[in-house]
Amino acid sequence: MSESVDPRLIGLAAALGIGLLIGMERERRKGEGPARAAAGLRTFTLAALLGALAMLLGGGLTLAVLAAAVGLLAVVSYRKSSVTDPGLTTEVALLLTFTLGALAQVDAPLATGIGVLVAIMLAARSHLHRFVVRVMSEQELHDALLLAAAALVILPLTPDRTVDPYDAINPRTLWTLAVLMMAINACGHIALRAAGPALGLTFAGFASGFVSSTATIAAMGAQAVRTPALRAGAVSGAVLSSLATVLQLALLLAVTSIAVLREMALPLLAAGVAALAYGLLVAWRSVHAMAGASVPPGRAFNPRMAVLFAVTMGGMLLLTSLLREAFGSAGLNAAVALAGFADAHSSAAAVAALHASGKIDAVHAVLPILIAFTTNAVSKIIVAATAGDRAFAGQVAPGVLLSVGAAWAVWLIRAG
């Protein structure tokens, strides 16, 4: 029986690969002649191997001394190149490569993964610079920082326990849903900016549906009245915003309760397929609806809407718990039906959270979610008729009803 490979050799091989990968990228940037940068392929490869050997020799003091030596060499390199290139990218990358070489002796997969990411980031320098400076607006940058703070600073500090007498409101769950809402909206905004206006109102409606399908239908209705030639695209965007509702609902259920998502998977799949099919049926009429138009920079997401969603969810959790304690399942259905007129997501997430806390079974959570989904569809049709006109509502309503009807049909077949 052959012996396993020595872990030290694996670490050295990983360090060699990291040094070569980052070094090749830096070699292409260093230039030629007397003005070329000091560190290239060989320097980075040797730095990574030096870090791995320092860890093999005992780490600790040896690693610290050699790291200081590499840092001193980086300072010397910067003094030489600071006149023509005041940036510190190569010097920092050299220190990071040394550190990754040392990490490779402890956790080779982690070190190589980080090394690949570093090489990709260095290679994409010009693209990243152009995107941040020329494409991304100042408001979008602020939104990105806000999302990072919400996810990486506030979320870990949020208590992960219920804080009310009915064991219904968990701050960690509520803030997770708020962060998810912001992230989904930001992804939709990025996709819209990246794709441009060529996809027209169809894609715009789908992306905006992650923010609010009801508001999207209202905006599309106003567009159809203002510009009748774009009615087909407005209808397609309005219907596909309902597909965004289904996708967002599935994501929220995945965060709140996987068991409820399993029970809702087939109804949601049927609803999504129906909305997609109807939306694509009219989408071809609006392929060139926004040709020549531009998509201006704007907010990636509305943080107040995300916080309001979390607050609404908390209120729904408390209300549904109270009604359930007083009236049983009938009270729960009434609560989510009323809330569904305003927002199906908070109602569904509240019901899923009740299952997560052990208040109801996953099977019994399906009916209240479908009720909220249905009353929300009624709101969409009313908005389509009031914000648009009869013709717009007459084309949007079938798509919305098909989506809801497909979900109910699957549930009834399974229940029967």
N, C-alpha and C positions, 0 to 999 in steps of 0.2 A: 504494500500500500504506500503510495507516494505521500510525502509529507506536505503540509500546507505551506504556502508561500510565506516567507518571513514578513511580518507586518512592517518591519523597518524598510524593507525593499519597496513595499507598496507605497510607503510614505515618501521615500526618495523619488520613486517614479512619478508620483503625483506632483511633488514639488518641481521636478524637471519639466513636466507638462505645463504647469502653471507659468513657470518662468519663460518657457518657449512661447507660449500663447500670448502673454502680455508683451514679451520682448519683440515678437514679430510685429505687433501693432505699433510699438514705439519706434522700431527700426524704420518704418515707413515715414515716420514723422520727424526723425532727427535731422534730415537733410544731408548734405555732402560738403566736403571741403573744410577749411579751417573753422568756419562758423557753425559747423554741425553740433548737435546736442551731444552731451557726454555719455548718456546712457542709451543703449540700444539692445539688440538681441542678446549678445553675450553677457552684458552687465546684468540684465534682468534675470537671465537664467542662472547666473552665478549667485545672485542675491537670494533667489528662491532656494537653491541648494544649500547656501550658507545658513539660512534659517532652519532648514531641516536638520543639518548637521549639528547646529547649536542645540536643538532640542534633543538630539541623540546623545550629545555629550553631557547631558544632565539638566539642560534648561536653566531656569533660575538666573544666577549671576552671569553665567556664560552667555545666555540669551540676551540679557540686558546689556552686557558690554558690547556684544556684536551688533545689537540693534542701535546702540549709540554710535558705533563706528559707521554703520550704514547711514545713519542720520547726518553725521558729520560730512560724509562724502556727498550726500544730497545737498547740503549747504554749500559746499565748494562748487558743485555743479550749478547751483542756482546763481551764485555770484558770477560765474562765467557767462551764463546765458541771459541774465536779467535785463541787459541792455536791449537785446533784440526780441526777447520773449519774457515778459515779466510774470507769466503764469507759473504756477507751482504744480501743474498736473503731473509732469514726469517725476519730479522729486517725491511727491506724495505716493505716486504709483510704485516707485522703487521701495519705499518703506513698507507699503502694503504687500508687495510681492514677497519681501523678506518675512513678514508676519505670516502670510499664507503658507510659505514654505515650512515654517515652524508648526503651523496648525495641521499641515498634512501628516505630520508624524502622530498627531493625536486623533484627528478625524479627517481622513483622506477624502471621503465623498463630499463633506461640507466644504473643505478647502478648495477642491476642484470646482464645485458649483459656484462658489464666490468668485474664483478666478475667471471662470467663463463670463460671469456677469460683468466683472471689471473690464475684461477685454471688449465685450460688446459695447459697454458705455464709452470706452475710450475711442473705439472705432466709429461710433455714432456721434462724435463730438460736433461736427458741423451741422448735422441734422438737428441735434438737440438745441444747439445755439440758435439756429434759424427759427425753430419752433417757438422757443421761449421768448426771443426778442421780437420776431416779426409776425408770428401767427397768434400766439397767446396774448390776450388782452390783460391789462392790469387787474381788472375785475375777476377774470378767470383764474389768474394766479392767486388772488386772495381767496377765491373759492376752493382752490386746491389745498391751500394751507389750512383753511377752515376744516375741510374734510379730514385732512391728516390729523389735526388737533382733536377732532371729534372721535376719530377711530383709535388713535394711538395714545392720547393723553387722557381724555375724559372717560372713555369706555372702560379702561382697566381700573379706574378709580371708583367706578359706579358700584354701589353695593349689590351683591348678587343674592338677595333674599327678599322675601315679601315684607312690606312695611305697613300693612293695614290689617285690621281685625279679621277680615274675611280671607286672608291669604291669597289675594287676587293680584296685587300690584307688585311686580318685581322691577325695580329701577334698571337693573342690567338688561333685562329683556326689552323694556321700553326703549332704552337708548340704543340697543342693538338694532331695533327696527328703524329708529330714526336715522342711524348711520347707513343702514341698508338702503333706505329711501333716498338719501343724498347720493350714495354711490351709484344707484341705478340711474338717477336723473343725470348725474355727471357723465356716465357712460353714454347715455343717449345723446347728450349735448356734444360730446367728443365725436361720436359717429356722424352726427349731422354736420359738424364743421369739417370733418375729414372728407366726407363724401361730396360735399357741396350741393348746389341746388339741382343738379342734373336729375336726381330721382324725384324731384318735385314734391307736391303736397302729400303724395303717398307715404314717402319715408318720413317727411316732417310730421305727419299725423301719428305715425307709429312711434317715433321718438318722443313726441310730446305726450303720448298716451301714458308713458311711464311717470310723468308728473301728475297728470289728471286727465283721464279719458273724458270725463264729463266736460271739463273746460275746453279740451281739444275739440270735441264735437261742437261746442258753442262757437269756437273760433272758426272752424271749418264751415259752419252754417253761415256765419257772417261773410266769409270769403265767397261762398257760393252765391249769396244775394248780391254782393258788391260786383263780382265778376262772373256772370253766368257761364262764360266760356271755360272756366275752371271748375265747373260743378262736378265733373266726373272725378277729377283729382281730389276735390274736397270730400266727396262721398267715400272714395277709397281710403283717404287718410283718416276720416272719422271712423270707418268700420275697422280699420287695422289698429286704431287706438284701443278698441275692445280686445284685440289680440294682446296688446301690451298689458291690459288689465289682467288677462289670464296668466301671462308669464310672470308678472309681478306678484300675483296672488300665489302662484306656485313657489316662488322664491321666499315669500314671507312665511308660508307654511313650512318650508324646509328649515327655516331658522327657528320657528316656534315649536313645531311638532312634526317629526318625520312620520310618526304613525298616522296622523291625520292626513298628511300629504299622500301616503299610500292609499288611503281610503278615497281620497279625492282625485287620484291620478287619472283614472279613466274618464270621469266627468269633465275634468279640466282639459284633458287631451281632446275630447270630442268638441268641447266649446272652442278651443283654439283652432282646430282644423276647420270647423265651420266658418269661423271669422276669417281665417286666412283664405279659404276658398272663395268666399264671397268678395273679400277685398281684392284679391287678384283678378276676379272676374271683371271688375270695373277699373282696375289699375292701368290696364293697357291704354285707356283713353287719356291718361294724364302723364304719359312718359315725358313729354316735352312741355308740360304745363309751366315750369319755372325756368325754362331755358333762357340764359342771359341774365338771370337775376343773381343776386349775391346773398350770402348768408352772413349777416353782421355778427361780430362778437357780442356776447351777452353773458348773462349769469349761467353758470353750469348747473346750478340748482338753487332752490329757494330754501334757505335754512329755516325760516319761520314756518314754512309749510311742513317740513320734516318734524319740527318740534311740535307743531299743532297736531300732526298725525300721531305722534307719540302720546300727547296729552289726551287726544280723542280715544286712543286705544286704552289708556289708563282709565278714563271715564267709562268706556264700554266694559272693561273688565269688572270694574266695581258695580256697574249697573246690572250686568248679566249675572254676577254673583248674587246680588240682592234679589233680583227677580227669580233666580233659580231657587234660592232658599225659600222664597215666599210662595211661588207658584209651580215649582218644578220645571219640567221641560217646556211647558206652555209659556211660561214667563221668559225663558231664554229665547224662544222663537220670536216672540213679540219684540223683544229688545233689539235683536239683530235685524229684524225686518225694518224697524224704524231707522236704525243707524245706517242700513244699507242704502237708503235714499240719498244719503250724503256721501258715503264712502264704503265700498264693499270690502276694502282691504283691512281696515281697522276692525270691522265686525268679524271677518274670518280669522284674523290673527288673534282676536280676543277669545273666540271659541276654541281655537287651537291651544291657546295658553291655558284655558280651563282644563283641557285634557292633559297638558303637560304637568299641571299641578294636581292631577288625580281627581278632578271634580266630575268629569264625564268620560265616557268611553269614546274611543276614536270613531267607532261606527256611528254613535249618536251625534257626533260633531258634523257629519256630512249634511244633514237636513238643514240645520240653521245656516250653514255657509251657503247652501244653494238658495235659501230664502233671501239672504242678503244680496247674493249675486243677482237674483231676479228683481228685487226692488231697486237695485242700482241701475239695472237695465231700463226700468220704467222711467227713472230720472233722465237717462240719456235720451230716450225717445221724446220726452217732454221738452228737453233742452233743444233737441234737433228741430222741433216744430216751432219753438218760440224764437230761437236765435236765427234759424234759417227760414225756409218757407215750406210750403206743403210738398213741393217737388223734392226738395232736399230730404225732408223727414221721410217721405215715401220711399226713398232709396236707401236711407240709413237704417230705418226701422227693420226691414227684413234681415239685414245682416246681424243686427243686435239680437233679434228674436231667434234667428237660426242658431246663434251661439248659445243662448240660454236654453232653447229647446233641446239642443243636442246634449247638453249637460244633464238636463232632467230625464231625457230618454234613456241615457246610459244608466243613470241611478235607478230608474224605475225597472229597467230590465234586470239589473243586479238584485234589486230588492224582491222582485217577483220570483 
